[in-house]
Every structure is written in structure tokens, then in C-alpha cells.
Amino acid sequence: MTKHQKLTAFFETDTPFKEPLNRLRSVLLETELEEDWKWNFPTYTYGGKNLIALGRFKEHFGIWFFQGVFLKDRLGLLRNAQEGKTKAMRALNYAR
């Protein structure tokens, strides 16, 4: 399956999160970021560097910021994406 086919399948799969994920994708595609497929998730890069990824799971979906540790999080919404494994990556999850 090509990268394009994987991206299409991800965003066309009928899940409770299909609409919000497609809205996030639309916003990201309006920027200078390039859409890619890495680690089985849509990943958005700039200048060849990973910046953002979108994930979909059984009970939630989320947006990952690869260097999220540097974002101001005044409301405390971001969490470490993989506690004990990642130092800089932060995630913002949305549950059903």
C-alpha cells in the first residue's frame, strides 16, 4: 500500500473520531507542513523534521507534538506522550 493509500484509509475509516481528525488534517494541510506516513500514523514535517502526528485509538484520538516540551501549556492539557520513554514529546488527547 502506498503512503497516499495509507493516509486515505486512515482518514476515511469510519470511527467516532473521523470528523475531528479530518478537521485537524485540513488545518494542518493549510500550513507549510508536509504530510507523511510514519510509525503507522499521519505525521507532519517541516524542513524534514517531525513536528506533529495524529493518532487514533479505541477510546480516544490525539495530536502529538514531537518537541512539545517547549510549548507553553498554561492550562496543563499536554502530557508526556510515553512516560519514561520520551522526554520532549507531548500529547493532547481527546476522549469520546
C-alpha positions as CSV (number, residue, x, y, z in Angstrom):
1,M,0.0,0.0,0.0
2,T,1.4,3.4,-0.9
3,K,1.8,6.3,1.5
4,H,-1.2,8.1,-0.1
5,Q,-3.4,5.0,0.2
6,K,-2.4,4.6,3.9
7,L,-3.3,8.2,4.6
8,T,-6.6,8.0,2.7
9,A,-7.5,4.8,4.6
10,F,-6.7,6.4,7.9
11,F,-8.8,9.5,7.3
12,E,-11.7,7.6,5.6
13,T,-12.1,4.9,8.2
14,D,-15.5,5.3,9.9
15,T,-14.8,5.8,13.6
16,P,-16.3,8.2,16.2
17,F,-13.2,10.4,15.6
18,K,-13.4,10.6,11.8
19,E,-14.8,14.2,11.6
20,P,-12.5,15.8,14.2
21,L,-9.4,14.1,12.7
22,N,-10.3,15.3,9.2
23,R,-10.8,18.8,10.6
24,L,-7.3,18.7,12.2
25,R,-5.9,17.4,8.9
26,S,-7.5,20.3,7.0
27,V,-5.9,22.8,9.3
28,L,-2.5,21.2,9.1
29,L,-2.7,21.0,5.3
30,E,-3.3,24.7,5.1
31,T,0.2,25.3,6.6
32,E,3.6,24.8,5.2
33,L,3.8,21.4,6.8
34,E,4.3,18.3,4.6
35,E,2.1,15.3,5.3
36,D,3.8,12.0,5.6
37,W,3.1,8.5,6.9
38,K,5.4,7.3,9.7
39,W,5.0,4.7,12.5
40,N,1.5,3.9,11.2
41,F,0.3,7.5,11.8
42,P,-0.1,10.7,9.7
43,T,2.9,12.8,10.5
44,Y,3.6,16.4,9.6
45,T,7.1,17.7,9.0
46,Y,8.8,20.9,8.2
47,G,12.2,21.0,6.6
48,G,12.4,17.2,7.1
49,K,11.9,17.4,10.8
50,N,8.9,15.7,12.5
51,L,6.7,18.3,14.2
52,I,3.2,16.8,14.7
53,A,1.5,13.4,14.4
54,L,-2.2,12.4,14.7
55,G,-3.2,9.2,16.4
56,R,-6.5,7.3,16.6
57,F,-7.2,4.6,19.3
58,K,-10.2,2.7,20.6
59,E,-11.2,5.3,23.3
60,H,-9.5,8.5,22.2
61,F,-7.6,10.3,19.5
62,G,-4.8,12.7,19.9
63,I,-2.3,15.1,18.4
64,W,1.4,14.6,19.3
65,F,4.0,17.4,19.3
66,F,7.4,16.0,18.9
67,Q,9.1,18.9,20.7
68,G,6.0,19.7,22.8
69,V,8.1,20.2,25.9
70,F,8.9,23.7,24.5
71,L,5.2,24.7,24.2
72,K,3.6,26.9,26.8
73,D,0.9,24.8,28.4
74,R,-0.8,27.3,30.7
75,L,-3.9,25.1,31.1
76,G,-1.9,21.9,31.7
77,L,-3.5,20.0,28.9
78,L,-0.4,18.4,27.4
79,R,1.0,15.2,28.9
80,N,4.2,13.2,28.2
81,A,3.4,11.1,25.2
82,Q,5.1,8.0,26.6
83,E,6.1,8.4,30.2
84,G,9.6,7.0,30.8
85,K,10.3,6.8,27.0
86,T,10.1,10.2,25.6
87,K,11.4,13.4,27.1
88,A,10.3,16.1,24.6
89,M,7.1,14.7,23.0
90,R,3.8,15.9,24.4
91,A,0.3,14.7,23.6
92,L,-3.1,16.3,23.6
93,N,-5.8,13.6,23.8
94,Y,-9.5,13.8,23.2
95,A,-11.8,11.1,24.5
96,R,-15.3,10.2,23.5
